[in-house]
């Protein structure tokens, strides 16, 4: 177990209360008004210089170090999900149909706790620290708008660090790996244009359902036959609808799906093969197929030196070297600009019933992990010689 120092234990009550207050007021992407207001109030209370309304609702806190040659950012995402909370917690969501079911309340609680701790020990702070509170991680993504508004240049950020509470890793442990750890992701919409007709006279129609079935089957060969098997990839069609009634041949069919990959060349190859196969099926059935792609987040790609720093900071015995995960995170946009570290903070605890997956209406965690997150961040700063 990672040792929690006494000064962090002293702020436990406030850190937990902070997290609970944030849990009560979940807000969705770019609508985090109450959340950002709460964060601003807390940072100002701690004596941290505050910059607000970045990428609409984003907040930056800034602490200057005694030397200040380097600036390290610690990022927390702010938004919640459109999920009706099913827990019976005394501090459950007050906003109907919204819940912090992905643990962003924990991420904010940890970074605010870090701000509290460092402001109490400012004389020991060597590097400049940015507390970066980002909106809209769940989509459409707030990291890129913050970058486009110049936060990395304005605050001269050299490195950025973030975490995610993760129920697939046991409480008390940290999960990470060098290089690609979470997938690049994108979405696609497909419309197949056939021709309607009477179900008893199929020769005079172009059945979009038959065409869709052929397209779906063909697409299942992309990962298995067009992608190097040692490189992970996922192509999933999760939704399809077509037709009007049982005795009418369907004119049009609509498909929706997602792409995931750890490498940009693999992601690009999947899109190319989808287009090629669609063109072939257009010729086979004399129809039209339109595909719209929406490229979303790049892959989380951890800087090797920063992973070594994390291992040294928490002890190899406390690290799980995780397998790459097909989930996605827009923290990856920061990593495309500067060296970045993203890791999982384990929260699985059967005794505390912290067993539900992310995005589940019953998701919760044992709140001692908040102190663990603060301690890991402090240890990283010490290992980097940014804090005495």
C-alpha positions, 0 to 999 in steps of 0.5 A: 500500500502507498503510505498516506502522510499525516498532512494529507490525512488532516484534510480528509474530511474537507476532501470528502465533503468537497467530492460529495458537494460536487457529486450532488450537482452533476452537469453535462458537457459545457453546462458545468456552471455550478461545478465551475463556480464551486471550483473557483470558490474553493481555489480562491479560498486556498489562495490559488490564482484563478482563471475562468470561462476557458472553453466556456466552463473550464477553470485554471488554478495557478500556483507559482513555485519558488524557482518556477523553471518548470510548470506541471499541470494536473488535469481533472474533468468536470462533466457528468453523464445523462444517467439517473442515479440509482444509489441510495447515498445521502449525497446522491445527485440533485439533478434529475437524469444526471449523475457523476457515474464516471468518477469525475467528481473524484477527479475534481476532488483529488485535484482540489485536495492537491491544491489545498495541500500545496497551498498549505505547503507553498514554501516547499513548492519548487515548480509552478503548478497548474490545476486544470479543470476541463469541461466536456470529456464525455463528449464532444471533448473539452481538451482540444478547445482548451488547447486552442484557447492557448492554455499550454502556451499561456501558462508555459505548461511543460508536462501534464498529468491526469488520473481516472478512478477505475473499478477494474483495478483494486483499491490501493493500486495504480494501473498504467503502461508506457505508450498506447494505453487507451484507444483512438476512437471515432463514430460512423453513420451509414445510409444505404439507399435501395428501392422500395417495392412489394414484398411479393415482387422482389425483382422490382426492388432493391432490398436495403436490408439484404444489402445491409446484411451483406455490408455488415458481414463484409465489415466483420472481415476488416479487423480479422483479415485487413489488420495486423493481428498483433495490433488491437482494433475494434469495429462495432455496428451497434444500431441498425434500423430499416423498413416500414412493414412486413410485406414492404421491401425496405428502401433505406437502411441506417447503421451506426457504429464505432471504431477503436484502435491504438495506432493511427495507421490502423484506424486509418486502414479501417476507414479505408477498407470500410469505404472500399467494401461499400463501393464494391457492394454498391456495384453488386446491388446497384445502390448508393451507400453514404458513410459519414465518419466523425473522428473523435479522441486520439489514443492515450499515449503515455510518455515513457519517462513519466511512467518511470517517474510514476513507478519510482514515485509509488513503488513498483510493488503498487503498480499494475502494468495494465493491458491496453484498454479500448475505452477512450479519453480526450486527455490524449489531445494534451499528450499530442502537444506535450509529454503527458502521463495518464494512469488508473487509480484503483477503486475496486473494493468488494467490502465497500460494494465498490464493484460497479463499472464506470457509466453504471447508475450504481457506480461509487467508490470508497472515499479513502481513494481520494487521499490516495490520489492526492498522495500519488500526485505529491509523490510524483512532484517530489520524484520530479524535484518539483516539491520538497 
